[in-house]
Amino acid sequence: MARGWESKSVEAQQDTASDRTVIGAPRSADEVERAQRLDALRLARSRTMADLQRACRPAHRGMLELALAEVDRQIRTLEAVPGPGDPGTR
């Protein structure tokens, strides 16, 4: 009996998630690529931060700090470039 209740709950959750799909203006290929690149960079930053917290050797920490600085620089660069839908672009 519990399985039937569980599967109905999962089905309801899936229906709710599919209802939340955002319908907005279509994005260009450049906007999609930029968003994907930002997501990848944020993921890389999070991984680098986790590695940095576990690193013990000074050389390894230094390498991770350089990598983190580069990832941060790339994120700032991508966020600074206004996309077609961003305010101030005309």
Backbone hydrogen bonds, N-H to C=O, Kabsch-Sander energy under -0.5 kcal/mol:
donor,donor_aa,acceptor,acceptor_aa,energy
5,W,1,M,-1.5
6,E,2,A,-2.5
7,S,3,R,-2.7
8,K,4,G,-1.8
9,S,5,W,-2.1
10,V,6,E,-2.6
11,E,7,S,-2.4
12,A,8,K,-2.3
13,Q,9,S,-2.3
14,Q,10,V,-2.5
15,D,11,E,-2.2
16,T,12,A,-2.4
17,A,13,Q,-2.4
18,S,14,Q,-2.2
19,D,15,D,-1.6
20,R,16,T,-1.0
21,T,18,S,-1.0
24,G,22,V,-0.7
32,V,28,S,-2.2
33,E,29,A,-2.5
34,R,30,D,-2.5
35,A,31,E,-2.4
36,Q,32,V,-2.4
37,R,33,E,-2.5
38,L,34,R,-2.4
39,D,35,A,-2.2
40,A,36,Q,-2.4
41,L,37,R,-2.5
42,R,38,L,-2.5
43,L,39,D,-2.1
44,A,40,A,-2.4
45,R,41,L,-2.4
46,S,42,R,-2.2
47,R,43,L,-2.3
48,T,44,A,-2.6
49,M,45,R,-2.6
50,A,46,S,-2.0
51,D,47,R,-2.5
52,L,48,T,-2.6
53,Q,49,M,-1.9
54,R,50,A,-1.0
55,A,51,D,-1.4
61,R,57,R,-2.6
62,G,58,P,-2.6
63,M,59,A,-2.1
64,L,60,H,-2.4
65,E,61,R,-2.6
66,L,62,G,-2.1
67,A,63,M,-2.3
68,L,64,L,-2.7
69,A,65,E,-2.2
70,E,66,L,-2.2
71,V,67,A,-2.5
72,D,68,L,-2.6
73,R,69,A,-2.2
74,Q,70,E,-2.4
75,I,71,V,-2.4
76,R,72,D,-2.6
77,T,73,R,-2.3
78,L,74,Q,-2.4
79,E,75,I,-2.7
80,A,76,R,-1.8
81,V,77,T,-1.1
86,D,83,G,-1.4
89,T,86,D,-1.2
90,R,88,G,-0.7
